[in-house]
Amino acid sequence: MRSQPKYKLDKLVAIISDFYEFLTTLHFNPDGLKYPPLQGWPQITSTTIGRWRHDWATQVLSKLPYFTRGPSGGQQKRYFIYLAFGHESGGREIVHNVKGGEIIEDIIRVQHVDQKDIREYFDDLKEEYRSLRLIPCHRYLTLCSEDVPESSAAITEENVLSQKEEWGTNLDIQYIRQVYREHGWPQAFRRQEAFAIVEGLMVKCEERGDSSWEADDEDDFNEDYDEGEGDEENEEEDGEGEDAEDEDDKRVHTKVNRML
């Protein structure tokens, strides 16, 4: 006898939808989050995708909201839904087991993370954003900066630009955190103001011939965001060259991601 899914359909959809809505309070455009009609997305049915997915996974997909540029193995793959696709070393693939109510996270070429209950996973992920261990920004890939300590010292843009190291030092990350928090992160984030400061800094870095925060290569996404029509893919990506180890180099060894 086949066991029943851990979460009922409505509860499962509510957990994932809640996380998407959380992202709209941070770096995602609220206008880009689209909700399905009451009966679900008509184009997602057992007829259209049932060949590759179990009926339960199909039902979940049909009820999920999505960002306009958003959501698009192992045993029983038909019960699995990809929520994020990683790219290159350090990128993360996030797979949801709709039957077990679990999230499976795989860090490419690094490690396979133990399965975790979906509610617990998203709660932890929210905290990583709130604490700015994960740092998102419009036009740039999300940074994983969990190894960067907090700083209580006031940091100016001049302090950042006076460094001889390439962009990505502890001081750089601490400055971005400071800018975000000065602009209401996370409860009342004034993202347009904060992102404008970051963009200005990146322009100055590039004008000096320095490296800068790795840009999201989705040009169409950038245009959509400016027009209030869309937002970025919820995939995760790792930039090349971020794994170089040098004890004398203050660069932050961050994984860059296209996050949920």
N, C-alpha and C positions, 0 to 999 in steps of 0.2 A: 504494500500500500504506500503510495507516494505521500510524503510529508507535506504539510501546508507551508506556504511562505511565512517567514517570521513576522512580517508587518502586513497589515491590510493595505489595500491599494491606496485609499485616501490618506492614510498616515504616511506611507512611503512618499507619495507625491508631495505631501505637506512638508516633509523634512527637506527634500531637495529644493522645493520652491522657496522655502524659508532662507536657504543659503544663497540662492540667486538674488533674492530680495535684499539680503544683507549686502551683497556686492554692489547693488545700486546705490547704497548709502556711502560707498567708498569711491571706486574708480570707474564703475560701469554706468552708462547712461540709462536712467530709468525708462526713458522712452523706447529703448531698444529691447526691453523685456516683453515678449509677447506671450499671452496666455491662450490656451486652446479653448474652443467652444465647450459647452457643458458636456457634450457627448464625446469630446476628444478630437484630436486632429483627424479629419476625414481621410487624409492620405496615408495615415499610419494604421493599417489593419492587418489581420492575419493573412489576408489575400496578398497584400503588397509586400510584406516583409516576413510573413509567417514561415516561409521556407528556411529562413536563417535564424529565427527567434521563436522561443516558446511563447505560447499565448499569453502567459503572465508577463513576460518581458515586453511583449507588444502592447499590452494594456497600459503598462507603466509609461512607456514611451509616448503613447497617444495622449496621455494626460499631463505630461510635463510641459512647463513653459520653456521658452528658449530665447536666447539673445539673437538678434537679427543676423549676427555673424557668429553665432554660437553653436550649441551642441549638434552637432550633426546627427593561448588560452588555457587551457586547463579543462577540467571536467565539466560536462554539461554546459557547453558554451552557449546554448540557446537561452540560458537563464542570465546571461551576462550582458551588460550594457556599458559601453565605453563612455565615460564622462569627460575624459581628457586624454589626449594623445601626446606623449613625450617625444622629443627629438634629440638625438645625439647624447653624449655622455652627460649624466646628471639630470636629464629631463625625466619627468615623471609621467607614467601612464596610470590613470585612475579608472578602475573597472568596478562596476557595481553588480553584485550578485543579488538579483531581485528576489530569489528564493530564500537565501540565507540572511538577507538584510544586512549584508556586510560590504565593506569597501576593501578592495585589493589594490595596493599601491606598489608599483614597480619603478625603481629608479634605474634608468637605463645604464647598463654597463657598471653599475655600482652595487645594488643590492635589491633583493625582493623583500618588501616590508610585510610583516604579519598582517593577516586579515583583521579588520576591526569593524565593530558595529557601526552602521552608517550614521546614526545619530551622534555617537561619540566622535566619529571621524570629523564630521562637519563642525561640531562644537570646538574641537581642537584646532581645526583650520581657521575658524573665526578668530580664536584667540591669537593665532600666529599673525593674522592681519592686524588685529587691534594693537598688539604689542610691537608691530612693525618689524617682526622677524621676517615677514614677507612684505615687500615694499612694491606696490604696483604704481604705475604711472602711465597716463595717456601718451601714446606714441612709443612707449618703451616696454621691454619685456620685464616681467616681474622678477625682482631680486630676492633671493633667499639669503638673508644676512643674520642667521641665527648665531653665528660665532662672533658677531661684532658687539662689543660691550656698549652699554649705555654711557652717556656722558652728561654731566650736569653743567659743564662749562658752556658759556655762550659762544657760538661759532658764527663767524661772518663769511660772506661770499669771498671776501679778500683772503681770509685764512685758507679757504679751499683752493683758490687760484694761485696762491703763493707756493703751494707744494711743488716739488720737482717730480714726484712720482706720477705715473699715469693715473687717470681717474679710476676710482674703485678702492681707495684707501678707507681705513676705519673712519677717518675724519670726514671723508665725503659722505659716507653712509649716515654718520651721526648728524651731519648738517641736513640731509634730506629728512631724517626723522624730526629734527627740530622744526624745519619749515612746515611739515605736515601738522605737527602738534600745535604750532602757532596759528594754524588755520583750521583749528577745530577738530582734528582727528582724534578719535573716530566718530564721536557722536554727532557732530555738526560740521562735517568737513566741507570747507569751501574750496572744492577741488579746482575750479577754474583759476582761482587766484594762485593756489599752490603750484599747479602744473605750469602756470606761466613763469613762475620763478625758476622752476626746474628747467624749463625749456630755455630760458635766458642764460642760465648757467651752462647748459650743454652747448649752446651757440658760442659762448665765450671760450669754452674748452676747445672746440673745433677750430675757432679762429686762431688760437694759439698753436694749432697743430697737434694738440693733445688728443688722447682717446677720450671717449665719453660713454655714457650709458648706452648699452646696445639697443638700437632702435627696433621696433616691431616693423617687419617688412611688409605689413599689410597696408599698402597705400590706400586701397579702397576703404578699408576700415577707418583710416584717419579722416578721409573725406566725409564718411558717414557720420563720424562722431561730431565733426564741426557743424554738420547740418542737423544734428540731433536725431539721426535716423537709425543709428546702429551702434554696435560695440564689438569688441574684439572676440576672437575665437577663444574657447575655453580649452585650449591645448597648452602644453608646456614645452618649453624649448630651452636647450642649453647652448650657449655660444661657444665657438671654438676658442681654444687657448686659455680658458678660465681655470684649468687644472694645474698650471705651472706652479711648482713649489720653489720658493726662494726665501730662506730665513731672513735675509737682509731686506726683502721687499715688503713694504707695508700694504701691498694690494690686498683687497678683500677677496678671498676665494669664494665667490658667490656663484650659485647656480642660477642661470636666468631661465625663466619659465614663462610660457603663455598660459596663465592660470585660469582656473574656473573663476 
